[in-house]
């Protein structure tokens, strides 16, 4: 079954962007939604253009 859950690092990287509300620290990934990005750490939301 595990072959159906292959993780491609490149595509995983594209699904997240770093939240800019943490003094430039990396590791605060924002999750992608259909129309926005949200940070799970601070709740910051960025709407897609
Ligand atoms: Zn954040």
mmCIF file of the protein (N, C-alpha, C, O) and its ligand, coordinates in Angstrom:
data_MODEL
# 
_entry.id   MODEL 
# 
loop_
_entity.id 
_entity.type 
_entity.pdbx_number_of_molecules 
1 polymer     1 
2 non-polymer 1 
# 
_entity_poly.entity_id                      1 
_entity_poly.type                           'polypeptide(L)' 
_entity_poly.nstd_linkage                   no 
_entity_poly.nstd_monomer                   no 
_entity_poly.pdbx_seq_one_letter_code       
;(UNK)(UNK)(UNK)(UNK)(UNK)(UNK)(UNK)(UNK)(UNK)(UNK)(UNK)(UNK)(UNK)(UNK)(UNK)(UNK)
(UNK)(UNK)(UNK)(UNK)(UNK)(UNK)(UNK)(UNK)(UNK)(UNK)(UNK)(UNK)(UNK)(UNK)(UNK)(UNK)
(UNK)(UNK)(UNK)(UNK)(UNK)(UNK)(UNK)(UNK)(UNK)(UNK)(UNK)(UNK)(UNK)(UNK)(UNK)(UNK)
(UNK)
;
_entity_poly.pdbx_seq_one_letter_code_can   XXXXXXXXXXXXXXXXXXXXXXXXXXXXXXXXXXXXXXXXXXXXXXXXX 
_entity_poly.pdbx_strand_id                 A 
# 
loop_
_entity_poly_seq.entity_id 
_entity_poly_seq.num 
_entity_poly_seq.mon_id 
_entity_poly_seq.hetero 
1 1  UNK n 
1 2  UNK n 
1 3  UNK n 
1 4  UNK n 
1 5  UNK n 
1 6  UNK n 
1 7  UNK n 
1 8  UNK n 
1 9  UNK n 
1 10 UNK n 
1 11 UNK n 
1 12 UNK n 
1 13 UNK n 
1 14 UNK n 
1 15 UNK n 
1 16 UNK n 
1 17 UNK n 
1 18 UNK n 
1 19 UNK n 
1 20 UNK n 
1 21 UNK n 
1 22 UNK n 
1 23 UNK n 
1 24 UNK n 
1 25 UNK n 
1 26 UNK n 
1 27 UNK n 
1 28 UNK n 
1 29 UNK n 
1 30 UNK n 
1 31 UNK n 
1 32 UNK n 
1 33 UNK n 
1 34 UNK n 
1 35 UNK n 
1 36 UNK n 
1 37 UNK n 
1 38 UNK n 
1 39 UNK n 
1 40 UNK n 
1 41 UNK n 
1 42 UNK n 
1 43 UNK n 
1 44 UNK n 
1 45 UNK n 
1 46 UNK n 
1 47 UNK n 
1 48 UNK n 
1 49 UNK n 
# 
loop_
_struct_asym.id 
_struct_asym.entity_id 
A 1 
B 2 
# 
loop_
_chem_comp.id 
_chem_comp.type 
_chem_comp.mon_nstd_flag 
UNK 'L-peptide linking' . 
ZN  non-polymer         . 
# 
_pdbx_entity_nonpoly.entity_id   2 
_pdbx_entity_nonpoly.name        ? 
_pdbx_entity_nonpoly.comp_id     ZN 
# 
_pdbx_nonpoly_scheme.asym_id         B 
_pdbx_nonpoly_scheme.entity_id       2 
_pdbx_nonpoly_scheme.mon_id          ZN 
_pdbx_nonpoly_scheme.ndb_seq_num     1 
_pdbx_nonpoly_scheme.pdb_seq_num     101 
_pdbx_nonpoly_scheme.auth_seq_num    101 
_pdbx_nonpoly_scheme.pdb_mon_id      ZN 
_pdbx_nonpoly_scheme.auth_mon_id     ZN 
_pdbx_nonpoly_scheme.pdb_strand_id   A 
_pdbx_nonpoly_scheme.pdb_ins_code    . 
# 
loop_
_atom_site.group_PDB 
_atom_site.id 
_atom_site.type_symbol 
_atom_site.label_atom_id 
_atom_site.label_alt_id 
_atom_site.label_comp_id 
_atom_site.label_asym_id 
_atom_site.label_entity_id 
_atom_site.label_seq_id 
_atom_site.pdbx_PDB_ins_code 
_atom_site.Cartn_x 
_atom_site.Cartn_y 
_atom_site.Cartn_z 
_atom_site.occupancy 
_atom_site.B_iso_or_equiv 
_atom_site.pdbx_formal_charge 
_atom_site.auth_seq_id 
_atom_site.auth_comp_id 
_atom_site.auth_asym_id 
_atom_site.auth_atom_id 
_atom_site.pdbx_PDB_model_num 
ATOM   1   N  N  . UNK A 1 1  ? 0.829  -1.209 0.000  1.00 0.00 ? 1   UNK A N  1 
ATOM   2   C  CA . UNK A 1 1  ? 0.000  0.000  0.000  1.00 0.00 ? 1   UNK A CA 1 
ATOM   3   C  C  . UNK A 1 1  ? 0.862  1.258  0.000  1.00 0.00 ? 1   UNK A C  1 
ATOM   4   O  O  . UNK A 1 1  ? 0.450  2.296  -0.519 1.00 0.00 ? 1   UNK A O  1 
ATOM   5   N  N  . UNK A 1 2  ? 2.038  1.169  0.571  1.00 0.00 ? 2   UNK A N  1 
ATOM   6   C  CA . UNK A 1 2  ? 2.837  2.384  0.756  1.00 0.00 ? 2   UNK A CA 1 
ATOM   7   C  C  . UNK A 1 2  ? 3.172  3.050  -0.573 1.00 0.00 ? 2   UNK A C  1 
ATOM   8   O  O  . UNK A 1 2  ? 3.408  4.257  -0.611 1.00 0.00 ? 2   UNK A O  1 
ATOM   9   N  N  . UNK A 1 3  ? 3.197  2.295  -1.647 1.00 0.00 ? 3   UNK A N  1 
ATOM   10  C  CA . UNK A 1 3  ? 3.548  2.913  -2.920 1.00 0.00 ? 3   UNK A CA 1 
ATOM   11  C  C  . UNK A 1 3  ? 2.506  3.939  -3.379 1.00 0.00 ? 3   UNK A C  1 
ATOM   12  O  O  . UNK A 1 3  ? 2.774  4.762  -4.254 1.00 0.00 ? 3   UNK A O  1 
ATOM   13  N  N  . UNK A 1 4  ? 1.330  3.877  -2.782 1.00 0.00 ? 4   UNK A N  1 
ATOM   14  C  CA . UNK A 1 4  ? 0.304  4.853  -3.145 1.00 0.00 ? 4   UNK A CA 1 
ATOM   15  C  C  . UNK A 1 4  ? 0.442  6.152  -2.352 1.00 0.00 ? 4   UNK A C  1 
ATOM   16  O  O  . UNK A 1 4  ? -0.308 7.107  -2.553 1.00 0.00 ? 4   UNK A O  1 
ATOM   17  N  N  . UNK A 1 5  ? 1.402  6.162  -1.462 1.00 0.00 ? 5   UNK A N  1 
ATOM   18  C  CA . UNK A 1 5  ? 1.580  7.349  -0.626 1.00 0.00 ? 5   UNK A CA 1 
ATOM   19  C  C  . UNK A 1 5  ? 2.964  7.951  -0.813 1.00 0.00 ? 5   UNK A C  1 
ATOM   20  O  O  . UNK A 1 5  ? 3.533  8.548  0.102  1.00 0.00 ? 5   UNK A O  1 
ATOM   21  N  N  . UNK A 1 6  ? 3.484  7.781  -2.001 1.00 0.00 ? 6   UNK A N  1 
ATOM   22  C  CA . UNK A 1 6  ? 4.785  8.362  -2.288 1.00 0.00 ? 6   UNK A CA 1 
ATOM   23  C  C  . UNK A 1 6  ? 4.735  9.880  -2.123 1.00 0.00 ? 6   UNK A C  1 
ATOM   24  O  O  . UNK A 1 6  ? 3.820  10.547 -2.605 1.00 0.00 ? 6   UNK A O  1 
ATOM   25  N  N  . UNK A 1 7  ? 5.719  10.391 -1.446 1.00 0.00 ? 7   UNK A N  1 
ATOM   26  C  CA . UNK A 1 7  ? 5.775  11.842 -1.255 1.00 0.00 ? 7   UNK A CA 1 
ATOM   27  C  C  . UNK A 1 7  ? 6.837  12.432 -2.153 1.00 0.00 ? 7   UNK A C  1 
ATOM   28  O  O  . UNK A 1 7  ? 8.006  12.047 -2.108 1.00 0.00 ? 7   UNK A O  1 
ATOM   29  N  N  . UNK A 1 8  ? 6.411  13.358 -2.956 1.00 0.00 ? 8   UNK A N  1 
ATOM   30  C  CA . UNK A 1 8  ? 7.357  14.060 -3.813 1.00 0.00 ? 8   UNK A CA 1 
ATOM   31  C  C  . UNK A 1 8  ? 7.738  15.376 -3.138 1.00 0.00 ? 8   UNK A C  1 
ATOM   32  O  O  . UNK A 1 8  ? 6.903  16.267 -2.980 1.00 0.00 ? 8   UNK A O  1 
ATOM   33  N  N  . UNK A 1 9  ? 8.962  15.486 -2.755 1.00 0.00 ? 9   UNK A N  1 
ATOM   34  C  CA . UNK A 1 9  ? 9.405  16.662 -2.010 1.00 0.00 ? 9   UNK A CA 1 
ATOM   35  C  C  . UNK A 1 9  ? 9.142  17.962 -2.766 1.00 0.00 ? 9   UNK A C  1 
ATOM   36  O  O  . UNK A 1 9  ? 8.815  18.980 -2.157 1.00 0.00 ? 9   UNK A O  1 
ATOM   37  N  N  . UNK A 1 10 ? 9.282  17.930 -4.060 1.00 0.00 ? 10  UNK A N  1 
ATOM   38  C  CA . UNK A 1 10 ? 9.089  19.142 -4.849 1.00 0.00 ? 10  UNK A CA 1 
ATOM   39  C  C  . UNK A 1 10 ? 7.645  19.626 -4.789 1.00 0.00 ? 10  UNK A C  1 
ATOM   40  O  O  . UNK A 1 10 ? 7.389  20.815 -4.601 1.00 0.00 ? 10  UNK A O  1 
ATOM   41  N  N  . UNK A 1 11 ? 6.705  18.703 -4.951 1.00 0.00 ? 11  UNK A N  1 
ATOM   42  C  CA . UNK A 1 11 ? 5.308  19.116 -4.943 1.00 0.00 ? 11  UNK A CA 1 
ATOM   43  C  C  . UNK A 1 11 ? 4.872  19.502 -3.538 1.00 0.00 ? 11  UNK A C  1 
ATOM   44  O  O  . UNK A 1 11 ? 4.028  20.380 -3.359 1.00 0.00 ? 11  UNK A O  1 
ATOM   45  N  N  . UNK A 1 12 ? 5.457  18.837 -2.540 1.00 0.00 ? 12  UNK A N  1 
ATOM   46  C  CA . UNK A 1 12 ? 5.123  19.172 -1.159 1.00 0.00 ? 12  UNK A CA 1 
ATOM   47  C  C  . UNK A 1 12 ? 5.564  20.611 -0.869 1.00 0.00 ? 12  UNK A C  1 
ATOM   48  O  O  . UNK A 1 12 ? 4.851  21.377 -0.221 1.00 0.00 ? 12  UNK A O  1 
ATOM   49  N  N  . UNK A 1 13 ? 6.731  20.952 -1.354 1.00 0.00 ? 13  UNK A N  1 
ATOM   50  C  CA . UNK A 1 13 ? 7.271  22.284 -1.137 1.00 0.00 ? 13  UNK A CA 1 
ATOM   51  C  C  . UNK A 1 13 ? 6.380  23.343 -1.766 1.00 0.00 ? 13  UNK A C  1 
ATOM   52  O  O  . UNK A 1 13 ? 6.208  24.426 -1.207 1.00 0.00 ? 13  UNK A O  1 
ATOM   53  N  N  . UNK A 1 14 ? 5.823  23.038 -2.908 1.00 0.00 ? 14  UNK A N  1 
ATOM   54  C  CA . UNK A 1 14 ? 4.969  24.004 -3.595 1.00 0.00 ? 14  UNK A CA 1 
ATOM   55  C  C  . UNK A 1 14 ? 3.652  24.247 -2.879 1.00 0.00 ? 14  UNK A C  1 
ATOM   56  O  O  . UNK A 1 14 ? 3.030  25.292 -3.065 1.00 0.00 ? 14  UNK A O  1 
ATOM   57  N  N  . UNK A 1 15 ? 3.207  23.265 -2.039 1.00 0.00 ? 15  UNK A N  1 
ATOM   58  C  CA . UNK A 1 15 ? 1.913  23.406 -1.393 1.00 0.00 ? 15  UNK A CA 1 
ATOM   59  C  C  . UNK A 1 15 ? 1.967  24.311 -0.170 1.00 0.00 ? 15  UNK A C  1 
ATOM   60  O  O  . UNK A 1 15 ? 0.935  24.653 0.408  1.00 0.00 ? 15  UNK A O  1 
ATOM   61  N  N  . UNK A 1 16 ? 3.164  24.691 0.213  1.00 0.00 ? 16  UNK A N  1 
ATOM   62  C  CA . UNK A 1 16 ? 3.289  25.513 1.408  1.00 0.00 ? 16  UNK A CA 1 
ATOM   63  C  C  . UNK A 1 16 ? 4.089  26.757 1.111  1.00 0.00 ? 16  UNK A C  1 
ATOM   64  O  O  . UNK A 1 16 ? 4.952  26.762 0.233  1.00 0.00 ? 16  UNK A O  1 
ATOM   65  N  N  . UNK A 1 17 ? 3.799  27.812 1.848  1.00 0.00 ? 17  UNK A N  1 
ATOM   66  C  CA . UNK A 1 17 ? 4.671  28.967 1.767  1.00 0.00 ? 17  UNK A CA 1 
ATOM   67  C  C  . UNK A 1 17 ? 4.952  29.413 3.178  1.00 0.00 ? 17  UNK A C  1 
ATOM   68  O  O  . UNK A 1 17 ? 4.162  29.164 4.088  1.00 0.00 ? 17  UNK A O  1 
ATOM   69  N  N  . UNK A 1 18 ? 6.064  30.065 3.359  1.00 0.00 ? 18  UNK A N  1 
ATOM   70  C  CA . UNK A 1 18 ? 6.459  30.451 4.700  1.00 0.00 ? 18  UNK A CA 1 
ATOM   71  C  C  . UNK A 1 18 ? 5.684  31.678 5.168  1.00 0.00 ? 18  UNK A C  1 
ATOM   72  O  O  . UNK A 1 18 ? 5.548  32.652 4.428  1.00 0.00 ? 18  UNK A O  1 
ATOM   73  N  N  . UNK A 1 19 ? 5.178  31.625 6.399  1.00 0.00 ? 19  UNK A N  1 
ATOM   74  C  CA . UNK A 1 19 ? 4.456  32.770 6.965  1.00 0.00 ? 19  UNK A CA 1 
ATOM   75  C  C  . UNK A 1 19 ? 5.447  33.894 7.253  1.00 0.00 ? 19  UNK A C  1 
ATOM   76  O  O  . UNK A 1 19 ? 6.531  33.655 7.785  1.00 0.00 ? 19  UNK A O  1 
ATOM   77  N  N  . UNK A 1 20 ? 5.070  35.115 6.899  1.00 0.00 ? 20  UNK A N  1 
ATOM   78  C  CA . UNK A 1 20 ? 5.996  36.244 7.066  1.00 0.00 ? 20  UNK A CA 1 
ATOM   79  C  C  . UNK A 1 20 ? 5.770  36.990 8.379  1.00 0.00 ? 20  UNK A C  1 
ATOM   80  O  O  . UNK A 1 20 ? 6.308  38.080 8.573  1.00 0.00 ? 20  UNK A O  1 
ATOM   81  N  N  . UNK A 1 21 ? 4.982  36.412 9.275  1.00 0.00 ? 21  UNK A N  1 
ATOM   82  C  CA . UNK A 1 21 ? 4.650  37.085 10.531 1.00 0.00 ? 21  UNK A CA 1 
ATOM   83  C  C  . UNK A 1 21 ? 5.539  36.639 11.700 1.00 0.00 ? 21  UNK A C  1 
ATOM   84  O  O  . UNK A 1 21 ? 5.220  36.903 12.860 1.00 0.00 ? 21  UNK A O  1 
ATOM   85  N  N  . UNK A 1 22 ? 6.638  35.972 11.394 1.00 0.00 ? 22  UNK A N  1 
ATOM   86  C  CA . UNK A 1 22 ? 7.469  35.428 12.476 1.00 0.00 ? 22  UNK A CA 1 
ATOM   87  C  C  . UNK A 1 22 ? 8.904  35.927 12.381 1.00 0.00 ? 22  UNK A C  1 
ATOM   88  O  O  . UNK A 1 22 ? 9.858  35.167 12.546 1.00 0.00 ? 22  UNK A O  1 
ATOM   89  N  N  . UNK A 1 23 ? 9.032  37.201 12.116 1.00 0.00 ? 23  UNK A N  1 
ATOM   90  C  CA . UNK A 1 23 ? 10.349 37.843 12.045 1.00 0.00 ? 23  UNK A CA 1 
ATOM   91  C  C  . UNK A 1 23 ? 11.289 37.147 11.074 1.00 0.00 ? 23  UNK A C  1 
ATOM   92  O  O  . UNK A 1 23 ? 12.494 37.063 11.310 1.00 0.00 ? 23  UNK A O  1 
ATOM   93  N  N  . UNK A 1 24 ? 10.730 36.652 9.991  1.00 0.00 ? 24  UNK A N  1 
ATOM   94  C  CA . UNK A 1 24 ? 11.555 36.047 8.957  1.00 0.00 ? 24  UNK A CA 1 
ATOM   95  C  C  . UNK A 1 24 ? 12.043 34.649 9.292  1.00 0.00 ? 24  UNK A C  1 
ATOM   96  O  O  . UNK A 1 24 ? 12.817 34.062 8.537  1.00 0.00 ? 24  UNK A O  1 
ATOM   97  N  N  . UNK A 1 25 ? 11.599 34.116 10.410 1.00 0.00 ? 25  UNK A N  1 
ATOM   98  C  CA . UNK A 1 25 ? 12.019 32.764 10.749 1.00 0.00 ? 25  UNK A CA 1 
ATOM   99  C  C  . UNK A 1 25 ? 11.367 31.764 9.804  1.00 0.00 ? 25  UNK A C  1 
ATOM   100 O  O  . UNK A 1 25 ? 10.194 31.887 9.455  1.00 0.00 ? 25  UNK A O  1 
ATOM   101 N  N  . UNK A 1 26 ? 12.142 30.789 9.406  1.00 0.00 ? 26  UNK A N  1 
ATOM   102 C  CA . UNK A 1 26 ? 11.606 29.763 8.543  1.00 0.00 ? 26  UNK A CA 1 
ATOM   103 C  C  . UNK A 1 26 ? 10.954 28.679 9.399  1.00 0.00 ? 26  UNK A C  1 
ATOM   104 O  O  . UNK A 1 26 ? 11.185 28.594 10.605 1.00 0.00 ? 26  UNK A O  1 
ATOM   105 N  N  . UNK A 1 27 ? 10.141 27.858 8.753  1.00 0.00 ? 27  UNK A N  1 
ATOM   106 C  CA . UNK A 1 27 ? 9.520  26.740 9.466  1.00 0.00 ? 27  UNK A CA 1 
ATOM   107 C  C  . UNK A 1 27 ? 8.079  26.985 9.810  1.00 0.00 ? 27  UNK A C  1 
ATOM   108 O  O  . UNK A 1 27 ? 7.387  26.075 10.268 1.00 0.00 ? 27  UNK A O  1 
ATOM   109 N  N  . UNK A 1 28 ? 7.601  28.215 9.597  1.00 0.00 ? 28  UNK A N  1 
ATOM   110 C  CA . UNK A 1 28 ? 6.187  28.507 9.832  1.00 0.00 ? 28  UNK A CA 1 
ATOM   111 C  C  . UNK A 1 28 ? 5.456  28.391 8.497  1.00 0.00 ? 28  UNK A C  1 
ATOM   112 O  O  . UNK A 1 28 ? 5.280  29.366 7.767  1.00 0.00 ? 28  UNK A O  1 
ATOM   113 N  N  . UNK A 1 29 ? 5.050  27.189 8.219  1.00 0.00 ? 29  UNK A N  1 
ATOM   114 C  CA . UNK A 1 29 ? 4.456  26.925 6.912  1.00 0.00 ? 29  UNK A CA 1 
ATOM   115 C  C  . UNK A 1 29 ? 2.981  27.306 6.905  1.00 0.00 ? 29  UNK A C  1 
ATOM   116 O  O  . UNK A 1 29 ? 2.247  27.070 7.864  1.00 0.00 ? 29  UNK A O  1 
ATOM   117 N  N  . UNK A 1 30 ? 2.584  27.894 5.806  1.00 0.00 ? 30  UNK A N  1 
ATOM   118 C  CA . UNK A 1 30 ? 1.182  28.236 5.628  1.00 0.00 ? 30  UNK A CA 1 
ATOM   119 C  C  . UNK A 1 30 ? 0.538  27.172 4.737  1.00 0.00 ? 30  UNK A C  1 
ATOM   120 O  O  . UNK A 1 30 ? 1.103  26.774 3.718  1.00 0.00 ? 30  UNK A O  1 
ATOM   121 N  N  . UNK A 1 31 ? -0.627 26.729 5.130  1.00 0.00 ? 31  UNK A N  1 
ATOM   122 C  CA . UNK A 1 31 ? -1.315 25.701 4.366  1.00 0.00 ? 31  UNK A CA 1 
ATOM   123 C  C  . UNK A 1 31 ? -2.109 26.340 3.237  1.00 0.00 ? 31  UNK A C  1 
ATOM   124 O  O  . UNK A 1 31 ? -2.696 27.410 3.397  1.00 0.00 ? 31  UNK A O  1 
ATOM   125 N  N  . UNK A 1 32 ? -2.116 25.669 2.101  1.00 0.00 ? 32  UNK A N  1 
ATOM   126 C  CA . UNK A 1 32 ? -2.819 26.211 0.953  1.00 0.00 ? 32  UNK A CA 1 
ATOM   127 C  C  . UNK A 1 32 ? -4.289 25.806 0.970  1.00 0.00 ? 32  UNK A C  1 
ATOM   128 O  O  . UNK A 1 32 ? -4.624 24.639 1.172  1.00 0.00 ? 32  UNK A O  1 
ATOM   129 N  N  . UNK A 1 33 ? -5.141 26.772 0.759  1.00 0.00 ? 33  UNK A N  1 
ATOM   130 C  CA . UNK A 1 33 ? -6.569 26.524 0.565  1.00 0.00 ? 33  UNK A CA 1 
ATOM   131 C  C  . UNK A 1 33 ? -6.923 27.015 -0.829 1.00 0.00 ? 33  UNK A C  1 
ATOM   132 O  O  . UNK A 1 33 ? -6.084 27.598 -1.515 1.00 0.00 ? 33  UNK A O  1 
ATOM   133 N  N  . UNK A 1 34 ? -8.153 26.786 -1.248 1.00 0.00 ? 34  UNK A N  1 
ATOM   134 C  CA . UNK A 1 34 ? -8.505 27.095 -2.638 1.00 0.00 ? 34  UNK A CA 1 
ATOM   135 C  C  . UNK A 1 34 ? -8.303 28.566 -2.960 1.00 0.00 ? 34  UNK A C  1 
ATOM   136 O  O  . UNK A 1 34 ? -7.907 28.903 -4.075 1.00 0.00 ? 34  UNK A O  1 
ATOM   137 N  N  . UNK A 1 35 ? -8.568 29.445 -2.007 1.00 0.00 ? 35  UNK A N  1 
ATOM   138 C  CA . UNK A 1 35 ? -8.491 30.870 -2.306 1.00 0.00 ? 35  UNK A CA 1 
ATOM   139 C  C  . UNK A 1 35 ? -7.560 31.635 -1.377 1.00 0.00 ? 35  UNK A C  1 
ATOM   140 O  O  . UNK A 1 35 ? -7.489 32.861 -1.460 1.00 0.00 ? 35  UNK A O  1 
ATOM   141 N  N  . UNK A 1 36 ? -6.853 30.952 -0.506 1.00 0.00 ? 36  UNK A N  1 
ATOM   142 C  CA . UNK A 1 36 ? -6.025 31.655 0.474  1.00 0.00 ? 36  UNK A CA 1 
ATOM   143 C  C  . UNK A 1 36 ? -4.969 30.727 1.060  1.00 0.00 ? 36  UNK A C  1 
ATOM   144 O  O  . UNK A 1 36 ? -5.009 29.508 0.889  1.00 0.00 ? 36  UNK A O  1 
ATOM   145 N  N  . UNK A 1 37 ? -4.021 31.352 1.761  1.00 0.00 ? 37  UNK A N  1 
ATOM   146 C  CA . UNK A 1 37 ? -3.032 30.624 2.534  1.00 0.00 ? 37  UNK A CA 1 
ATOM   147 C  C  . UNK A 1 37 ? -3.297 30.957 3.997  1.00 0.00 ? 37  UNK A C  1 
ATOM   148 O  O  . UNK A 1 37 ? -3.604 32.105 4.317  1.00 0.00 ? 37  UNK A O  1 
ATOM   149 N  N  . UNK A 1 38 ? -3.185 29.984 4.886  1.00 0.00 ? 38  UNK A N  1 
ATOM   150 C  CA . UNK A 1 38 ? -3.348 30.283 6.303  1.00 0.00 ? 38  UNK A CA 1 
ATOM   151 C  C  . UNK A 1 38 ? -2.197 29.675 7.087  1.00 0.00 ? 38  UNK A C  1 
ATOM   152 O  O  . UNK A 1 38 ? -1.727 28.574 6.800  1.00 0.00 ? 38  UNK A O  1 
ATOM   153 N  N  . UNK A 1 39 ? -1.758 30.437 8.093  1.00 0.00 ? 39  UNK A N  1 
ATOM   154 C  CA . UNK A 1 39 ? -0.687 29.969 8.971  1.00 0.00 ? 39  UNK A CA 1 
ATOM   155 C  C  . UNK A 1 39 ? -1.321 29.252 10.158 1.00 0.00 ? 39  UNK A C  1 
ATOM   156 O  O  . UNK A 1 39 ? -2.187 29.808 10.832 1.00 0.00 ? 39  UNK A O  1 
ATOM   157 N  N  . UNK A 1 40 ? -0.893 28.026 10.411 1.00 0.00 ? 40  UNK A N  1 
ATOM   158 C  CA . UNK A 1 40 ? -1.441 27.259 11.525 1.00 0.00 ? 40  UNK A CA 1 
ATOM   159 C  C  . UNK A 1 40 ? -0.873 27.693 12.858 1.00 0.00 ? 40  UNK A C  1 
ATOM   160 O  O  . UNK A 1 40 ? -1.352 27.250 13.902 1.00 0.00 ? 40  UNK A O  1 
ATOM   161 N  N  . UNK A 1 41 ? 0.138  28.551 12.850 1.00 0.00 ? 41  UNK A N  1 
ATOM   162 C  CA . UNK A 1 41 ? 0.782  28.967 14.090 1.00 0.00 ? 41  UNK A CA 1 
ATOM   163 C  C  . UNK A 1 41 ? 0.176  30.253 14.633 1.00 0.00 ? 41  UNK A C  1 
ATOM   164 O  O  . UNK A 1 41 ? -0.075 30.361 15.833 1.00 0.00 ? 41  UNK A O  1 
ATOM   165 N  N  . UNK A 1 42 ? -0.061 31.234 13.757 1.00 0.00 ? 42  UNK A N  1 
ATOM   166 C  CA . UNK A 1 42 ? -0.563 32.518 14.225 1.00 0.00 ? 42  UNK A CA 1 
ATOM   167 C  C  . UNK A 1 42 ? -1.921 32.859 13.617 1.00 0.00 ? 42  UNK A C  1 
ATOM   168 O  O  . UNK A 1 42 ? -2.548 33.840 14.016 1.00 0.00 ? 42  UNK A O  1 
ATOM   169 N  N  . UNK A 1 43 ? -2.376 32.064 12.664 1.00 0.00 ? 43  UNK A N  1 
ATOM   170 C  CA . UNK A 1 43 ? -3.681 32.319 12.073 1.00 0.00 ? 43  UNK A CA 1 
ATOM   171 C  C  . UNK A 1 43 ? -3.661 33.337 10.956 1.00 0.00 ? 43  UNK A C  1 
ATOM   172 O  O  . UNK A 1 43 ? -4.710 33.693 10.417 1.00 0.00 ? 43  UNK A O  1 
ATOM   173 N  N  . UNK A 1 44 ? -2.471 33.814 10.601 1.00 0.00 ? 44  UNK A N  1 
ATOM   174 C  CA . UNK A 1 44 ? -2.345 34.786 9.523  1.00 0.00 ? 44  UNK A CA 1 
ATOM   175 C  C  . UNK A 1 44 ? -2.909 34.214 8.225  1.00 0.00 ? 44  UNK A C  1 
ATOM   176 O  O  . UNK A 1 44 ? -2.627 33.071 7.864  1.00 0.00 ? 44  UNK A O  1 
ATOM   177 N  N  . UNK A 1 45 ? -3.699 35.011 7.540  1.00 0.00 ? 45  UNK A N  1 
ATOM   178 C  CA . UNK A 1 45 ? -4.301 34.567 6.289  1.00 0.00 ? 45  UNK A CA 1 
ATOM   179 C  C  . UNK A 1 45 ? -3.868 35.469 5.149  1.00 0.00 ? 45  UNK A C  1 
ATOM   180 O  O  . UNK A 1 45 ? -3.892 36.694 5.270  1.00 0.00 ? 45  UNK A O  1 
ATOM   181 N  N  . UNK A 1 46 ? -3.477 34.867 4.057  1.00 0.00 ? 46  UNK A N  1 
ATOM   182 C  CA . UNK A 1 46 ? -3.111 35.628 2.867  1.00 0.00 ? 46  UNK A CA 1 
ATOM   183 C  C  . UNK A 1 46 ? -3.988 35.153 1.733  1.00 0.00 ? 46  UNK A C  1 
ATOM   184 O  O  . UNK A 1 46 ? -3.982 33.974 1.378  1.00 0.00 ? 46  UNK A O  1 
ATOM   185 N  N  . UNK A 1 47 ? -4.739 36.074 1.168  1.00 0.00 ? 47  UNK A N  1 
ATOM   186 C  CA . UNK A 1 47 ? -5.601 35.684 0.060  1.00 0.00 ? 47  UNK A CA 1 
ATOM   187 C  C  . UNK A 1 47 ? -4.812 35.640 -1.238 1.00 0.00 ? 47  UNK A C  1 
ATOM   188 O  O  . UNK A 1 47 ? -3.932 36.466 -1.480 1.00 0.00 ? 47  UNK A O  1 
ATOM   189 N  N  . UNK A 1 48 ? -5.144 34.669 -2.056 1.00 0.00 ? 48  UNK A N  1 
ATOM   190 C  CA . UNK A 1 48 ? -4.464 34.558 -3.342 1.00 0.00 ? 48  UNK A CA 1 
ATOM   191 C  C  . UNK A 1 48 ? -4.939 35.672 -4.257 1.00 0.00 ? 48  UNK A C  1 
ATOM   192 O  O  . UNK A 1 48 ? -6.071 36.147 -4.171 1.00 0.00 ? 48  UNK A O  1 
ATOM   193 N  N  . UNK A 1 49 ? -4.025 36.072 -5.138 1.00 0.00 ? 49  UNK A N  1 
ATOM   194 C  CA . UNK A 1 49 ? -4.388 37.132 -6.056 1.00 0.00 ? 49  UNK A CA 1 
ATOM   195 C  C  . UNK A 1 49 ? -5.060 36.554 -7.286 1.00 0.00 ? 49  UNK A C  1 
ATOM   196 O  O  . UNK A 1 49 ? -5.444 37.299 -8.188 1.00 0.00 ? 49  UNK A O  1 
HETATM 197 ZN ZN . ZN  B 2 .  ? 2.286  32.735 11.121 1.00 0.00 ? 101 ZN  A ZN 1 
# 
